[in-house]
Amino acid sequence: MHEDDLNFSVTGSGKKRGRKSEEEKALAGGYFGKLTTTNGYLLAEVVSAMIKELRRGNAMNAMYWAEEMSEKFSDYMWRRLMVFASEDVGTANNAALPMVVSAYQAYKEHKASPSKQQFVGHAILVLAESPKNREVDDFLVSFRINKDLGKMYLEIPDYALDGHTERGRQMGRGDQFLIEHAMVVDPKGAESSKWLDERKRMLKAYTKTDWDAYNPEKIG
């Protein structure tokens, strides 16, 4: 469980409320392990069961546990679904996280109606049936270990000092530097631009005086 899960509060407008709901008070009470759901299950065990069923693709069982939480701990349930979309589905289905966020917004708008469970079911089905990939979580843990153990301290790389920065402007770096250094991308993710050759042609067509008069903020 993530440390901030017990302090989660979002309203329909996306702003924190000044007054805590009963759910928030219960979650912040320091006795999470003793909280129970509508039918007397321990909340900690219910959320664990929901996550494990989602990982195994058991949508029906996951929905059972989600509904068990939704009456008393709906915000917390949705928080766990959002975390699951990033942590367990991740890059295997990048549409899953925004879909769950949208479903949560729809749920809140229909909270007084029985149809609100439609949006829980939608989120559960998408997450259960999505391919799973924990690369995002593995990446974040690896980054955090590297940084926290003092093995990672970066200087600003030279290729970042283009005409968008004060140091880059002082070095006279303009569009040529931008194209040759600052715009370089990982070849694995590169897509060709049909306009790059034209841009290079224009660089040669105009004089240095022309370019010096051109505002670097407009370039790139």
C-alpha positions as CSV (number, residue, x, y, z in Angstrom):
1,M,0.0,0.0,0.0
2,H,1.3,3.5,-0.9
3,E,1.8,5.9,2.0
4,D,-0.5,8.6,0.6
5,D,-3.4,6.2,0.0
6,L,-4.8,7.0,3.5
7,N,-4.9,10.8,2.7
8,F,-6.7,10.7,-0.6
9,S,-9.5,13.2,-1.2
10,V,-10.9,14.5,-4.4
11,T,-14.2,16.3,-5.1
12,G,-16.0,16.7,-8.3
13,S,-14.1,19.9,-9.1
14,G,-10.8,18.2,-8.4
15,K,-10.1,20.4,-5.3
16,K,-9.6,19.2,-1.8
17,R,-12.5,19.7,0.6
18,G,-12.2,21.8,3.7
19,R,-14.3,19.4,5.7
20,K,-13.4,15.7,5.7
21,S,-15.9,13.1,4.8
22,E,-16.7,10.1,7.1
23,E,-14.6,8.0,4.7
24,E,-11.6,10.3,5.0
25,K,-11.9,10.4,8.8
26,A,-11.9,6.7,9.0
27,L,-9.0,6.2,6.7
28,A,-7.0,8.9,8.5
29,G,-7.8,7.5,11.9
30,G,-4.6,5.4,12.3
31,Y,-6.4,2.0,12.5
32,F,-6.7,1.1,8.8
33,G,-6.1,-2.6,9.5
34,K,-9.3,-2.7,11.6
35,L,-11.7,-1.0,9.2
36,T,-14.5,-3.2,7.9
37,T,-16.6,-3.0,4.8
38,T,-20.4,-3.2,4.5
39,N,-20.6,-7.0,5.1
40,G,-17.9,-7.1,7.8
41,Y,-14.8,-7.9,5.7
42,L,-11.6,-6.3,6.7
43,L,-11.0,-3.4,4.2
44,A,-7.3,-4.2,3.9
45,E,-8.1,-7.8,2.9
46,V,-10.8,-6.7,0.5
47,V,-8.6,-4.3,-1.5
48,S,-5.9,-7.0,-1.6
49,A,-8.4,-9.5,-3.0
50,M,-9.6,-7.0,-5.6
51,I,-6.0,-6.3,-6.8
52,K,-5.1,-10.0,-7.0
53,E,-8.2,-10.8,-8.9
54,L,-7.6,-8.0,-11.4
55,R,-4.0,-9.3,-11.9
56,R,-5.4,-12.7,-12.7
57,G,-8.0,-11.3,-15.1
58,N,-10.9,-12.5,-12.9
59,A,-13.3,-9.6,-13.6
60,M,-16.3,-11.2,-11.8
61,N,-14.5,-11.7,-8.6
62,A,-12.8,-8.3,-8.8
63,M,-16.2,-6.6,-9.2
64,Y,-17.5,-8.4,-6.1
65,W,-14.7,-6.9,-4.0
66,A,-15.0,-3.5,-5.6
67,E,-18.7,-3.3,-4.9
68,E,-18.0,-4.5,-1.3
69,M,-15.8,-1.4,-0.9
70,S,-17.8,1.1,-2.9
71,E,-20.6,1.9,-0.3
72,K,-18.3,3.0,2.5
73,F,-14.9,3.5,0.8
74,S,-15.7,4.5,-2.8
75,D,-12.9,7.2,-3.1
76,Y,-10.3,4.8,-1.7
77,M,-11.5,2.0,-4.1
78,W,-11.1,4.4,-7.1
79,R,-7.7,5.4,-5.9
80,R,-6.6,1.8,-5.9
81,L,-8.0,1.3,-9.4
82,M,-6.1,4.3,-10.6
83,V,-2.9,3.0,-9.1
84,F,-3.5,-0.4,-10.6
85,A,-4.0,1.1,-14.0
86,S,-0.5,2.6,-13.8
87,E,1.3,0.1,-11.7
88,D,0.0,-3.2,-13.1
89,V,-1.3,-2.4,-16.6
90,G,1.1,0.4,-17.3
91,T,2.4,0.8,-20.8
92,A,0.7,-2.4,-21.9
93,N,-2.5,-0.4,-22.3
94,N,-1.8,3.4,-22.0
95,A,-5.5,4.1,-22.4
96,A,-6.4,2.3,-19.2
97,L,-5.4,5.1,-16.7
98,P,-7.3,8.0,-18.4
99,M,-10.3,5.6,-18.8
100,V,-10.4,4.8,-15.1
101,V,-10.1,8.6,-14.2
102,S,-13.0,9.3,-16.6
103,A,-15.0,6.5,-15.1
104,Y,-14.4,7.9,-11.6
105,Q,-15.6,11.4,-12.7
106,A,-18.8,9.8,-14.2
107,Y,-19.3,7.8,-11.0
108,K,-19.2,11.0,-8.9
109,E,-21.7,12.7,-11.2
110,H,-24.1,9.8,-10.8
111,K,-23.4,9.0,-7.2
112,A,-27.0,9.4,-6.2
113,S,-28.1,6.9,-8.8
114,P,-27.9,3.1,-9.0
115,S,-26.3,3.6,-12.4
116,K,-23.1,4.7,-10.8
117,Q,-22.1,1.0,-10.6
118,Q,-22.0,1.0,-14.4
119,F,-18.8,3.0,-14.2
120,V,-17.2,0.7,-11.6
121,G,-18.0,-2.3,-13.8
122,H,-16.5,-0.5,-16.8
123,A,-13.3,0.2,-15.0
124,I,-13.0,-3.3,-13.6
125,L,-13.6,-5.0,-16.9
126,V,-11.0,-2.8,-18.7
127,L,-8.4,-3.4,-16.0
128,A,-9.1,-7.2,-15.7
129,E,-9.0,-7.7,-19.5
130,S,-6.0,-5.5,-20.2
131,P,-2.6,-7.0,-20.8
132,K,-0.4,-6.4,-17.7
133,N,3.0,-4.7,-17.5
134,R,4.7,-3.6,-14.3
135,E,7.5,-1.7,-16.2
136,V,6.3,1.7,-14.8
137,D,6.6,0.5,-11.2
138,D,9.9,-1.2,-11.8
139,F,11.2,2.0,-13.5
140,L,10.1,4.2,-10.6
141,V,11.6,1.9,-7.9
142,S,14.9,1.7,-9.8
143,F,15.0,5.5,-10.1
144,R,14.2,6.0,-6.5
145,I,16.9,3.5,-5.3
146,N,19.5,5.2,-7.6
147,K,18.6,8.7,-6.4
148,D,18.2,7.9,-2.7
149,L,21.4,6.0,-2.4
150,G,23.3,9.0,-3.8
151,K,24.3,7.4,-7.0
152,M,22.5,9.8,-9.3
153,Y,23.4,13.5,-9.6
154,L,23.1,15.0,-13.0
155,E,24.7,18.1,-14.6
156,I,22.7,20.0,-17.2
157,P,23.8,18.3,-20.5
158,D,25.4,20.5,-23.2
159,Y,22.8,19.6,-25.7
160,A,20.1,21.2,-23.5
161,L,21.8,24.5,-23.7
162,D,20.1,25.8,-26.8
163,G,18.5,29.1,-27.8
164,H,15.7,28.5,-25.2
165,T,18.2,29.0,-22.4
166,E,20.2,32.0,-21.3
167,R,23.5,30.2,-21.4
168,G,22.7,28.8,-24.9
169,R,21.9,32.3,-26.2
170,Q,25.2,33.6,-24.7
171,M,27.0,30.9,-26.7
172,G,25.2,32.1,-29.9
173,R,23.3,28.8,-30.3
174,G,20.5,29.1,-32.8
175,D,18.5,26.9,-35.1
176,Q,21.6,25.1,-36.5
177,F,22.5,23.8,-33.0
178,L,18.8,23.0,-32.3
179,I,18.6,20.7,-35.4
180,E,22.0,19.1,-35.0
181,H,22.0,18.6,-31.2
182,A,18.9,19.7,-29.2
183,M,16.3,18.0,-31.5
184,V,18.1,14.6,-31.6
185,V,15.8,11.8,-30.5
186,D,16.3,8.1,-29.7
187,P,16.4,6.4,-33.1
188,K,14.0,3.7,-31.8
189,G,11.2,6.3,-31.3
190,A,12.1,8.6,-34.2
191,E,9.6,9.5,-36.9
192,S,10.9,11.3,-40.0
193,S,9.7,14.9,-40.7
194,K,9.0,15.7,-44.3
195,W,9.8,19.3,-43.5
196,L,13.2,18.8,-42.0
197,D,15.0,19.1,-45.3
198,E,13.1,22.3,-46.1
199,R,14.1,23.7,-42.8
200,K,17.8,22.9,-43.4
201,R,17.5,24.5,-46.9
202,M,16.1,27.7,-45.4
203,L,19.0,27.8,-42.9
204,K,21.4,28.0,-45.8
205,A,19.3,30.4,-47.7
206,Y,19.3,33.2,-45.1
207,T,22.3,35.1,-43.8
208,K,23.6,35.1,-40.2
209,T,22.2,38.7,-39.9
210,D,18.8,37.4,-40.8
211,W,19.0,34.8,-38.1
212,D,20.4,37.1,-35.5
213,A,17.4,39.3,-35.9
214,Y,15.1,36.4,-35.5
215,N,13.7,35.8,-31.9
216,P,15.2,32.5,-30.6
217,E,12.0,32.0,-28.6
218,K,10.1,31.5,-31.8
219,I,12.5,28.7,-33.0
220,G,11.6,25.1,-32.3
